[in-house]
Amino acid sequence: MAITILEAARARGLEENPDGSITAGALADVGFPILGGCASCEASIAAYNAHPGRGGFWLCGDCVGDDGFETTEAFEAWGSEQEADR
Protein backbone atom coordinates (compact mmCIF):
# COMPACT_ATOMS: atom_id res chain seq x y z
CA MET A 1 0.00 0.00 0.00
CA ALA A 2 1.22 3.49 -0.83
CA ILE A 3 2.15 5.89 1.96
CA THR A 4 0.11 9.02 2.58
CA ILE A 5 1.28 12.60 2.80
CA LEU A 6 0.52 12.43 6.54
CA GLU A 7 2.87 9.46 6.96
CA ALA A 8 5.57 11.31 5.04
CA ALA A 9 5.02 14.38 7.23
CA ARG A 10 5.32 12.31 10.41
CA ALA A 11 8.59 10.83 9.11
CA ARG A 12 9.87 14.39 8.64
CA GLY A 13 9.11 15.21 12.28
CA LEU A 14 5.55 16.57 12.16
CA GLU A 15 4.63 18.00 15.55
CA GLU A 16 1.14 17.10 16.73
CA ASN A 17 -0.73 19.03 19.39
CA PRO A 18 -1.03 17.41 22.83
CA ASP A 19 -4.54 16.21 21.91
CA GLY A 20 -3.24 14.54 18.73
CA SER A 21 -4.61 17.14 16.33
CA ILE A 22 -2.49 18.60 13.55
CA THR A 23 -2.49 22.16 12.27
CA ALA A 24 -1.94 23.36 8.72
CA GLY A 25 1.05 25.29 10.05
CA ALA A 26 2.64 22.14 11.48
CA LEU A 27 2.27 20.42 8.11
CA ALA A 28 3.74 23.44 6.35
CA ASP A 29 6.69 23.36 8.74
CA VAL A 30 7.67 19.94 7.33
CA GLY A 31 7.00 20.92 3.72
CA PHE A 32 3.41 19.90 2.99
CA PRO A 33 0.08 21.67 2.53
CA ILE A 34 -2.97 20.26 4.32
CA LEU A 35 -5.27 20.16 1.28
CA GLY A 36 -4.79 19.33 -2.37
CA GLY A 37 -6.35 17.65 -5.33
CA CYS A 38 -5.79 14.37 -7.11
CA ALA A 39 -3.71 14.94 -10.24
CA SER A 40 -5.71 12.27 -12.04
CA CYS A 41 -9.41 12.54 -11.11
CA GLU A 42 -9.26 16.00 -9.48
CA ALA A 43 -10.90 14.82 -6.24
CA SER A 44 -10.31 17.02 -3.20
CA ILE A 45 -7.91 15.25 -0.86
CA ALA A 46 -6.12 16.06 2.38
CA ALA A 47 -2.84 14.96 3.92
CA TYR A 48 -4.43 11.90 5.56
CA ASN A 49 -5.82 10.41 2.31
CA ALA A 50 -3.46 11.85 -0.32
CA HIS A 51 -0.57 9.84 -1.68
CA PRO A 52 2.61 11.34 -3.13
CA GLY A 53 3.04 10.15 -6.70
CA ARG A 54 6.20 9.58 -8.71
CA GLY A 55 5.15 12.36 -11.05
CA GLY A 56 5.50 14.88 -8.22
CA PHE A 57 1.77 15.32 -7.64
CA TRP A 58 -0.75 14.09 -5.10
CA LEU A 59 -3.04 11.20 -5.99
CA CYS A 60 -6.12 9.80 -4.26
CA GLY A 61 -6.32 6.17 -3.14
CA ASP A 62 -8.30 5.18 -6.22
CA CYS A 63 -5.79 6.69 -8.66
CA VAL A 64 -2.39 6.09 -7.01
CA GLY A 65 -2.01 2.52 -8.31
CA ASP A 66 1.68 1.66 -8.72
CA ASP A 67 2.65 5.36 -8.88
CA GLY A 68 2.98 5.75 -5.09
CA PHE A 69 5.72 4.91 -2.63
CA GLU A 70 5.64 1.92 -0.30
CA THR A 71 7.84 3.56 2.35
CA THR A 72 8.67 7.04 3.53
CA GLU A 73 12.34 6.23 2.91
CA ALA A 74 11.61 5.51 -0.76
CA PHE A 75 9.68 8.78 -1.01
CA GLU A 76 12.51 10.80 0.55
CA ALA A 77 15.12 9.10 -1.66
CA TRP A 78 13.03 9.98 -4.72
CA GLY A 79 12.78 13.59 -3.50
CA SER A 80 16.54 13.77 -3.04
CA GLU A 81 17.04 12.50 -6.60
CA GLN A 82 14.65 15.15 -7.91
CA GLU A 83 16.56 17.88 -6.08
CA ALA A 84 19.88 16.61 -7.44
CA ASP A 85 18.52 16.75 -10.99
CA ARG A 86 17.64 20.45 -10.68
C-alpha positions in Angstrom: 0.0 0.0 0.0 1.2 3.5 -0.8 2.2 5.9 2.0 0.1 9.0 2.6 1.3 12.6 2.8 0.5 12.4 6.5 2.9 9.5 7.0 5.6 11.3 5.0 5.0 14.4 7.2 5.3 12.3 10.4 8.6 10.8 9.1 9.9 14.4 8.6 9.1 15.2 12.3 5.6 16.6 12.2 4.6 18.0 15.6 1.1 17.1 16.7 -0.7 19.0 19.4 -1.0 17.4 22.8 -4.5 16.2 21.9 -3.2 14.5 18.7 -4.6 17.1 16.3 -2.5 18.6 13.5 -2.5 22.2 12.3 -1.9 23.4 8.7 1.1 25.3 10.1 2.6 22.1 11.5 2.3 20.4 8.1 3.7 23.4 6.3 6.7 23.4 8.7 7.7 19.9 7.3 7.0 20.9 3.7 3.4 19.9 3.0 0.1 21.7 2.5 -3.0 20.3 4.3 -5.3 20.2 1.3 -4.8 19.3 -2.4 -6.4 17.7 -5.3 -5.8 14.4 -7.1 -3.7 14.9 -10.2 -5.7 12.3 -12.0 -9.4 12.5 -11.1 -9.3 16.0 -9.5 -10.9 14.8 -6.2 -10.3 17.0 -3.2 -7.9 15.3 -0.9 -6.1 16.1 2.4 -2.8 15.0 3.9 -4.4 11.9 5.6 -5.8 10.4 2.3 -3.5 11.8 -0.3 -0.6 9.8 -1.7 2.6 11.3 -3.1 3.0 10.2 -6.7 6.2 9.6 -8.7 5.1 12.4 -11.1 5.5 14.9 -8.2 1.8 15.3 -7.6 -0.8 14.1 -5.1 -3.0 11.2 -6.0 -6.1 9.8 -4.3 -6.3 6.2 -3.1 -8.3 5.2 -6.2 -5.8 6.7 -8.7 -2.4 6.1 -7.0 -2.0 2.5 -8.3 1.7 1.7 -8.7 2.6 5.4 -8.9 3.0 5.7 -5.1 5.7 4.9 -2.6 5.6 1.9 -0.3 7.8 3.6 2.3 8.7 7.0 3.5 12.3 6.2 2.9 11.6 5.5 -0.8 9.7 8.8 -1.0 12.5 10.8 0.6 15.1 9.1 -1.7 13.0 10.0 -4.7 12.8 13.6 -3.5 16.5 13.8 -3.0 17.0 12.5 -6.6 14.6 15.1 -7.9 16.6 17.9 -6.1 19.9 16.6 -7.4 18.5 16.7 -11.0 17.6 20.4 -10.7 
